């Protein structure tokens, strides 16, 4: 039987805006999502283009996201009109002052892997409104974005 966290995460990634965003990822891309510090899931981009959500964590994801089930439910409570609005909401979760609301991010690969696996295409898909929002937070241009990602780099 699927867990409540798995159901919520499946619902999130099934949204049209998420399906569209993930379509730009290359086969072999892996995202780990940890809910409430306990349940871990892996999103795998398959060679045939499908995205699979698995309950078993993989040993070498590209990125790890951590959040509470409450925060995930809040994200699921909105019908996202576009990737720009979802992207802005996610960045706001990353910088949220309250731990329970925060989306944690760990980057396990270098900028070149992020580029070649298609992660930066998600930024361009989000459009100029999202880039304007990032600029309002001091992230002007790809070099500043790369610098910001270094803060999330897994030091292990």
Secondary structure, 3 states (H helix, E strand, C coil): CCCHHHHHHHHHHHCHHHHHHHCCCCCCCEEEEEECCCEEEEEEECCCCCEEEECCCCCCCCEEEEECHHHHHHHHCCCCCCHHHHHHHHHHHHCCCCHHHCCEEEECCCHHHHHHCCHHHHHHHHCHHHHHHHHHCCCCHHHHHHHHHHHCECCC
